[in-house]
Amino acid sequence: MSSSLHVWRVDLRLQASRILLTLILVLHLAALAALVQTGFPWYGCLPVVCLLLLSCLLSLRPEKNAGTVTLHEQAGDWWLETPQQQVKASLQHSQVWRYLVVMDFLCRHESRCWRQRVVVFPDSVPADDFRRLRVRLRYGPRVQDAHLS
């Protein structure tokens, strides 16, 4: 690849995904249906049903699924922005499928270092941006090797 080629610069604000919300509901309902099919008495299933409901409610929290992550790329550096902070991140690995993009970042802020996974569904961003992101991650500049030191 020539360095003079134009490469799309990532600038995405991730929105809540209806696909993800649907998956959460369907999987919790499937677990509930499997529990009903076991034939255990209702008092034996009650604690598990309560845990399933709690898990579903926690997964559907608005602050957990709201568009709270913004991805930027500036001069070859990736930036993850949340309401709490903006951190520089190194893209370690990415998986690109037709309907899903998974990116693993190594984030650094002050003296802390941690890994952050960002999952992008096609309805989280505009369709053209999702397509560009897939092409950018598949054929663009390679991910950087970041060291913890």
CORMODA-V582333 format. One record per residue. N is the residue number from 1. BURIAL is + if it has 9 or more other ideal C-beta (glycine too) atoms within 8 Angstrom, else -. Layout:
n:N burial:BURIAL
n:N burial:BURIAL
//
This chain:
n:1 burial:-
n:2 burial:-
n:3 burial:-
n:4 burial:-
n:5 burial:-
n:6 burial:-
n:7 burial:-
n:8 burial:-
n:9 burial:-
n:10 burial:+
n:11 burial:-
n:12 burial:+
n:13 burial:-
n:14 burial:+
n:15 burial:-
n:16 burial:+
n:17 burial:+
n:18 burial:-
n:19 burial:+
n:20 burial:+
n:21 burial:+
n:22 burial:-
n:23 burial:-
n:24 burial:+
n:25 burial:+
n:26 burial:-
n:27 burial:-
n:28 burial:+
n:29 burial:-
n:30 burial:-
n:31 burial:+
n:32 burial:+
n:33 burial:-
n:34 burial:-
n:35 burial:+
n:36 burial:-
n:37 burial:-
n:38 burial:-
n:39 burial:-
n:40 burial:-
n:41 burial:-
n:42 burial:-
n:43 burial:-
n:44 burial:-
n:45 burial:+
n:46 burial:-
n:47 burial:-
n:48 burial:-
n:49 burial:+
n:50 burial:-
n:51 burial:-
n:52 burial:+
n:53 burial:-
n:54 burial:-
n:55 burial:+
n:56 burial:+
n:57 burial:-
n:58 burial:-
n:59 burial:+
n:60 burial:+
n:61 burial:-
n:62 burial:-
n:63 burial:-
n:64 burial:-
n:65 burial:+
n:66 burial:-
n:67 burial:-
n:68 burial:-
n:69 burial:+
n:70 burial:+
n:71 burial:+
n:72 burial:+
n:73 burial:+
n:74 burial:-
n:75 burial:-
n:76 burial:-
n:77 burial:-
n:78 burial:+
n:79 burial:+
n:80 burial:+
n:81 burial:+
n:82 burial:+
n:83 burial:-
n:84 burial:-
n:85 burial:-
n:86 burial:-
n:87 burial:+
n:88 burial:+
n:89 burial:+
n:90 burial:+
n:91 burial:+
n:92 burial:+
n:93 burial:-
n:94 burial:+
n:95 burial:-
n:96 burial:-
n:97 burial:-
n:98 burial:-
n:99 burial:-
n:100 burial:+
n:101 burial:+
n:102 burial:+
n:103 burial:+
n:104 burial:+
n:105 burial:+
n:106 burial:+
n:107 burial:+
n:108 burial:+
n:109 burial:-
n:110 burial:-
n:111 burial:-
n:112 burial:-
n:113 burial:-
n:114 burial:-
n:115 burial:-
n:116 burial:+
n:117 burial:-
n:118 burial:+
n:119 burial:+
n:120 burial:+
n:121 burial:+
n:122 burial:+
n:123 burial:-
n:124 burial:+
n:125 burial:+
n:126 burial:-
n:127 burial:-
n:128 burial:-
n:129 burial:+
n:130 burial:+
n:131 burial:-
n:132 burial:+
n:133 burial:+
n:134 burial:+
n:135 burial:+
n:136 burial:+
n:137 burial:+
n:138 burial:-
n:139 burial:-
n:140 burial:-
n:141 burial:-
n:142 burial:-
n:143 burial:-
n:144 burial:-
n:145 burial:-
n:146 burial:-
n:147 burial:-
n:148 burial:-
n:149 burial:-
//
